[in-house]
C-alpha cells in the first residue's frame, strides 16, 4: 500500500529523523537503513506493513495538527 510517507513527512516540515523518534515512542526501534528500505518498498512483508502502518498513523496525526 503506497503511503507516500517521505513526501508527506516533508510536506508537514518534518524529517525522517522526527519520524524515527516517534516510532521509538511507540516501541518500534528500527535502524535508519531498514526504515528507508521499508519506505522505498525495497523490503516487504509483515514487519514492513506494521512499521509503515505506524508511520502512516504518525504522519496523519502531524497532518491533522498542522491543519489546526
PyMOL commands that set and color helices and strands:
alter all, ss='L'
color gray80, all
select helices_A, chain A and resi 5-11+16-25+32-39+46-67
alter helices_A, ss='H'
color red, helices_A
deselect
rebuild
show_as cartoon
